[in-house]
Amino acid sequence: MATRKTAQKKTSTKKEIATDIVTTVAPAPARKLNTKVLYLVVALLALSALVLANKSLFLAAVVNGKPVFSWELNRVLVDRYGKQTLEGMISEKLIAGEAQKNNVVMNPAEVSTREEEIVKGLGGGMSLEEILKIQGLSKDEFDRQITLQLTVQKILGKDLTITNADIDNFIATNRATLVATEEASLRTEAKQAILDAHIGEKLQPWFNELKTKAKILRFL
């Protein structure tokens, strides 16, 4: 009996030693460390994928293995064109504010109609795409300019009335400068020319007053 108890005690002691060895070899902190490393690797992979998918946010070009960073490009653009571009954006904000005050709202149909009139007025059978290519404009930029132009026309031309007699007189005195040949197109062109002349007279004084009254802080 004593021998059996001694054997059992030795066996228990061996199991305890084995358990201590396992605990020493693979402690809990090591497993936590591995998890942190895994999270770090996943985060780095996600960041790499983000950079690759949006590389234009970081890189503008690579020349003979040397990068041209986007921030470098932005700095040059701001130095060369920043003030001019900023003034244009300020002007658009001011006009948008006046449009809201006067309940002036543009819709795509009006923009499309005006664009068609411009293409017809240029003559020569050129398409809008060809005209934009020559001018170096995108369609979105052209739409934006037309929308801005029509907005100003609605604001400054809201009290203007153009009669048929006005159109007849304009055609009679300016026929050589008009492009259209068909009667309907001719009258549309003449009416637009009268409106443009009216807007041209009012535009600068109106806009100067607008800028004077506005609170503009420039940081460029």
N, C-alpha and C positions, 0 to 999 in steps of 0.2 A: 504493500500500500504506500509506503513511504517513497519507494522508487517511482510509482505511478504519479504521485503528487509532485515529486521533483521534476519529472518529465513534463507534466502539464505546466508547471511554473516556468520551465525553460522555454517551452513553446510560446507561452504568453509573452515572455520577455522578448523573444525574437520578433513577434508580431508588433510589439510596441516600438522596437528599434526600427523595423521596416517602415512603420507608419511615420516615425520621426524623419526618416530619410526622405520619403516621398514629400512630406511637408516642406522639408528643407530645400529640395530640388525644385519644386514648383510652388512657391509661395503666392499668396493672393495678390500682392502688389505687382508681381511680374505679369499676371494676367491683365490687370488694369492698365499697365504700361503698354502692353501689346494692343489693347483696344484703342488707346490714345494714338498710337502710331498709325493704326488702321484708319481712324478718323482723319488724321493729318494727310495721309496718302490720298484718301477719297477727296478731301478738300482741294488738294493740289491738282488732282486730275480734273476736277470740276472747273477750277480756275483756268487751267490750261485749255480746256474745251471752250470756255467763255472767251478767252483771248483769241483763239483760232477762229471762232465764229464771228467775232467782232474786231478783227485785227485792224480795220480802218479807224477804230477809235484810238488806237495806239500807234499804228504805223501808217504813214502816208505813202512811202515807197522804200525800196531797198536798192541802193546803187553800188554795184560791185561788192556786194556783201555788207555794205555799210547802211544802216537804217536812216531814213528821214522820218523823224517822229511827227505825229499829228500836231503836237503842241508847238513844234518849230514852224510848221506850215501856218497854224493859226496865228502865231506871233507876227509872221511876215504879212499875212493878209490884213491883220488889224493895223499894223504900221502903215501899210500902203493905202488901204481902202476903208479903214475902220471909221474915220470921222464922216466920210461921205455916206457910207452905208448907214451909220447911226442916224444921221440927219434925215435920210429917207425913211427910216423906220419911225422916227419921231413924227414926221409929217403924216405917215399912214395912221398912227395912233390918234393924232389930232383930228384927222378927217373922219376916222371911224367914230370918234366921240361926237362930232357934229352930226354925223348921220343918225346916230342913236337919238340925239336930242330932237332931230327933225323927223323922226320915224321913217327914215329912208332905208329901205331894204331892197337888196338886189336879188334877182333870181337867175339861174343858169340860162333860161330862155332869152332873157334880155342881153346877156353877154354873148351868146351864140349869134343872135341877130346882128349885133354891132360888129362882130368879127366878120360875118358874111358881107356886111356893107363895106367894111374896110377892104376886103379882098376884091370885091367888085369895083370899088373906087380906084384901086391901083391899076386895074386893067392888065392886059398882057396875057391873060389866061393862066396865071400862076396859081398854084394851090397854096393853102395856108401853110402847109408843111414846108414848102419851098421858100416861102417868104420868111418863116421863122429861122430856117437854116441860114439864109443870107444875113439875117439880123443877129444871129447867134443867140437866139432866145429859145427857151423851152416852152412847151405848151402851157405848163402851169404858171410860169412867169408872165406869159402873154395874157392869160386869163386874169391874173392878178392885176396887171396894169389896166386892162379894159374895165375891170370891176371898179377900180379906183377912179378911173376917168368918168365912168357913168355915175358913180356916187357923187362926185363933185358937180356934175351937170345937173343932177336932180336937186342938189342943195341950192346951187346958185341960179338955176333956171326955173325954179318952181313958180316964180311970178311972171315969167316971160310968156307972152302969147305971140305965136307966129301965124299970121293970116295967109290966105292964098295970095292976096295982093302982095304981101311981103316976098313970097316965093317967086311970083311972076316978075317983080321988079329986080330981084337978085339975079334971076336967070337972064333977064334982058341986059343987064349991065355987066355980068360976069360969065357969059356963055363960053368964052374962050378958055376959061380956067377950069371948067367942069369936064369931068371924064365921061360920065354916063351919056348914053345916046338914046335909050328908051325913055319915054315920057315919065313913067312912074319912077324909074330909077333917078332920072334927072331931078325931079322934084324932091325926092328923098335926100339926094346929095346937096341940093340947094338949101333945104331946111336945116340939115346938119351943119352946113357952113355958117348959116345965120346964127345958129345956137353956139357954135364954136367961137364966133366973133364976140358974142355977148358974154360968154364965159371968160374969154381972154381978157376982156376989159375989167371984169370984176375980180378975177382970180387973185392977182398979186396983192391988192389992198386988203381983200378978205383974209387971205392967208397970213399976211403980216400982222393983222389985228389978232388973229387966232393965236399966233405964237407969242405976241406981246401979253395977252391975257393969261396964257397957260403958265403953270408952274413946272418948269423943266429943270431937272438936275442932271448935269452931264458929268460922267466920271471917266471919260476917255479923252 
